[in-house]
Amino acid sequence: MHIRNSETHPQSLSTELHELAERFRHHAITVEEVIGVLGERAYTLLMILFALPFSSPVTLPGMSAPLGLMIAIMAGRFALGLPPWLPEKLRRTVLTPGFFRRLLEGASRIIGLIERVLRARLPVLTATTRLVRLHAVMVCIAGCILLIPAPIPFSNTLPAFGVLLGAAGVMERDGLAILAGYVFTALGAAYFALIAVMGAEAWVFVRDGLTALF
């Protein structure tokens, strides 16, 4: 994942995202063209953008699986020290005019909140490439949780914040945000584990009830 260089890219996260929205406001563009424009920052910003639609408690049916998978692939490859990569089908995906603008407008409060709290803190957590790759593992796990299709409130929100805070924290060298990303990812995993346990117990209850009847 990309760590911002304040000399070459001094803009804030929200400024970069809104400049991206303005650049592609009036014409369609493919994901591959976005990557070409953003360069080395592309994959980190794409992970943040892919997580933004899930930053509200309302689930988005049909979207979490493909976007969560892309987040997991990008973060997982970084964690393994492999070059950035996305499947050709996704790279050729056409984004309609105004797509980024609508996305950012819908998530403007989340972006503003993240921007207000992000700053360089706990530099020891981003001091080495090995540590940054470890954080990428966390983002990969959050992406894997996100791709689980579960139309339940907060099932997407918790891992989405894990991705947002993990990726943005690495980019801004904010160790505290990265730690918060670990917390949200752990909560997301615990939430799904709880759902699985409750589902298993409900199935046993129903099965035993049916067995008693028949």
C-alpha positions as MATLAB code, in Angstrom:
seq = 'MHIRNSETHPQSLSTELHELAERFRHHAITVEEVIGVLGERAYTLLMILFALPFSSPVTLPGMSAPLGLMIAIMAGRFALGLPPWLPEKLRRTVLTPGFFRRLLEGASRIIGLIERVLRARLPVLTATTRLVRLHAVMVCIAGCILLIPAPIPFSNTLPAFGVLLGAAGVMERDGLAILAGYVFTALGAAYFALIAVMGAEAWVFVRDGLTALF';
ca = [
       0.000    0.000    0.000;
       1.132    3.503   -0.750;
       2.564    5.811    1.918;
       2.028    9.436    1.034;
       5.083   11.542    0.251;
       4.226   15.017    1.508;
       6.622   16.630   -0.966;
       5.224   15.003   -4.110;
       1.585   14.597   -2.968;
       0.878   17.265   -0.327;
      -2.926   17.219   -0.756;
      -5.225   15.811    1.870;
      -7.098   12.585    1.267;
     -10.402   14.370    0.605;
      -8.715   16.779   -1.823;
      -7.244   13.904   -3.827;
     -10.568   12.071   -3.937;
     -12.549   15.157   -4.932;
      -9.994   16.082   -7.619;
     -10.486   12.566   -8.966;
     -14.268   13.116   -8.968;
     -13.944   16.413  -10.839;
     -11.510   14.983  -13.384;
     -13.973   12.264  -14.427;
     -17.176   14.187  -13.855;
     -18.389   14.460  -17.437;
     -17.225   11.305  -19.181;
     -17.106    7.575  -18.618;
     -13.787    5.993  -17.718;
     -12.440    2.525  -17.076;
     -10.792    1.388  -13.853;
      -7.582    0.913  -15.845;
      -7.618    4.591  -16.862;
      -8.107    5.601  -13.207;
      -5.081    3.511  -12.262;
      -3.067    5.190  -15.021;
      -3.955    8.653  -13.737;
      -3.304    7.934  -10.059;
      -0.075    6.008  -10.570;
       1.502    4.609   -7.408;
      -1.394    5.855   -5.262;
      -4.033    4.051   -7.328;
      -4.434    0.812   -5.418;
      -4.545    2.374   -1.955;
      -7.103    4.953   -3.091;
      -9.137    2.265   -4.865;
      -9.278    0.216   -1.655;
     -10.576    3.284    0.170;
     -13.093    4.031   -2.594;
     -14.299    0.406   -2.724;
     -14.917    0.447    1.042;
     -16.774    3.790    1.099;
     -20.158    2.462   -0.142;
     -20.322    0.216    2.931;
     -19.538    2.856    5.545;
     -23.222    3.129    6.525;
     -25.181    0.537    8.543;
     -27.384   -0.242    5.507;
     -26.178   -3.227    3.486;
     -25.797   -2.979   -0.299;
     -26.946   -6.303   -1.808;
     -24.734   -7.689   -4.557;
     -21.892   -5.188   -4.142;
     -19.968   -6.355   -1.095;
     -18.771   -9.626   -2.641;
     -17.020   -8.261   -5.780;
     -15.645   -5.127   -4.127;
     -14.563   -7.018   -1.012;
     -12.803   -9.538   -3.243;
     -10.918   -6.770   -5.058;
      -9.833   -5.229   -1.752;
      -8.659   -8.630   -0.523;
      -6.706   -9.265   -3.738;
      -4.956   -5.877   -3.724;
      -4.098   -5.956   -0.015;
      -3.123   -9.628   -0.119;
      -0.698   -9.123   -2.991;
       0.916   -6.215   -1.198;
       1.238   -8.284    1.975;
       3.046  -10.965   -0.050;
       5.371   -8.413   -1.640;
       3.834   -8.911   -5.089;
       3.236   -6.078   -7.576;
      -0.244   -4.492   -7.717;
      -2.694   -6.371   -9.936;
      -6.379   -6.566  -10.726;
      -8.218   -9.022  -12.989;
      -8.534   -7.819  -16.581;
     -12.331   -7.877  -16.360;
     -12.317   -5.372  -13.481;
      -9.650   -3.196  -15.108;
     -11.931   -2.835  -18.135;
     -15.005   -2.025  -16.041;
     -16.549    1.215  -17.282;
     -17.478    3.753  -14.610;
     -20.348    6.007  -15.644;
     -19.941    9.809  -15.751;
     -20.266   11.260  -12.270;
     -19.698    7.886  -10.560;
     -16.937    9.155   -8.277;
     -18.789   12.374   -7.578;
     -21.924   10.549   -6.440;
     -19.866    8.131   -4.385;
     -17.921   10.883   -2.649;
     -20.995   13.014   -2.056;
     -22.686   10.045   -0.411;
     -19.679    9.397    1.804;
     -18.574   13.006    2.333;
     -19.173   12.928    6.096;
     -17.083    9.779    6.475;
     -14.270   11.262    4.379;
     -14.407   14.518    6.350;
     -14.293   12.661    9.653;
     -11.353   10.527    8.565;
      -9.516   13.600    7.288;
     -10.042   15.478   10.564;
      -8.641   12.690   12.697;
      -5.816   11.427   10.445;
      -2.331   12.723   11.147;
       1.142   11.282   11.577;
       1.110    9.390   14.888;
       2.877    6.362   16.364;
       5.485    6.333   13.571;
       6.911    3.068   14.901;
       3.918    1.256   13.341;
       4.844    2.342    9.804;
       8.611    2.416   10.221;
       9.408   -0.652    8.113;
       8.088   -2.360    5.001;
       7.505   -5.523    7.018;
       5.162   -3.687    9.383;
       3.248   -2.090    6.515;
       2.821   -5.523    4.932;
       1.473   -6.799    8.232;
      -1.139   -4.044    8.180;
      -1.967   -5.065    4.616;
      -2.797   -8.536    5.966;
      -5.329   -6.889    8.265;
      -6.870   -4.988    5.328;
      -6.966   -8.242    3.343;
      -8.825   -9.983    6.189;
     -11.284   -7.072    6.399;
     -11.845   -7.371    2.635;
     -12.503  -11.109    3.008;
     -15.080  -10.417    5.740;
     -16.650   -7.729    3.574;
     -17.190  -10.093    0.670;
     -19.347  -12.449    2.772;
     -22.930  -11.961    1.510;
     -24.990  -11.297    4.650;
     -27.947   -8.867    4.449;
     -27.640   -7.980    8.143;
     -27.154   -4.443    9.545;
     -23.516   -3.587   10.342;
     -22.221   -6.761    8.652;
     -20.559   -4.607    5.982;
     -19.904   -1.512    8.095;
     -17.420   -3.011   10.561;
     -15.007   -4.532    7.991;
     -15.439   -1.476    5.730;
     -14.091    0.738    8.500;
     -11.280   -1.758    8.965;
     -10.331   -1.213    5.312;
     -10.826    2.561    5.426;
      -8.793    3.128    8.588;
      -6.145    0.556    7.712;
      -5.471    1.797    4.179;
      -5.817    5.506    5.002;
      -3.776    5.057    8.175;
      -0.901    3.514    6.243;
      -1.085    6.211    3.567;
      -1.018    9.006    6.160;
       1.429    7.244    8.535;
      -1.204    7.322   11.279;
      -0.499    4.428   13.610;
      -3.528    5.196   15.768;
      -5.858    4.913   12.759;
      -4.203    1.617   11.856;
      -4.850    0.293   15.369;
      -8.473    1.390   15.030;
      -8.587   -0.547   11.753;
      -7.490   -3.678   13.625;
     -10.258   -3.106   16.183;
     -12.979   -2.743   13.525;
     -11.687   -5.796   11.653;
     -11.697   -7.851   14.857;
     -15.216   -6.644   15.665;
     -16.341   -7.594   12.161;
     -14.887  -11.085   12.546;
     -16.474  -11.463   15.994;
     -19.821  -10.251   14.643;
     -19.867  -12.865   11.893;
     -18.728  -15.544   14.343;
     -21.625  -14.625   16.636;
     -24.057  -14.758   13.696;
     -22.690  -18.189   12.718;
     -23.056  -19.540   16.266;
     -26.592  -18.176   16.600;
     -27.506  -19.583   13.198;
     -26.151  -23.013   14.135;
     -28.080  -22.993   17.412;
     -31.265  -21.920   15.621;
     -30.830  -24.756   13.121;
     -30.393  -27.302   15.937;
     -33.510  -25.929   17.664;
     -35.576  -26.192   14.461;
     -34.205  -29.656   13.644;
     -34.968  -30.976   17.134;
     -38.466  -29.469   16.974;
     -39.169  -31.123   13.622;
     -37.791  -34.427   14.876;
     -40.101  -34.289   17.898;
     -43.114  -33.586   15.676;
     -42.440  -36.285   13.114;
];
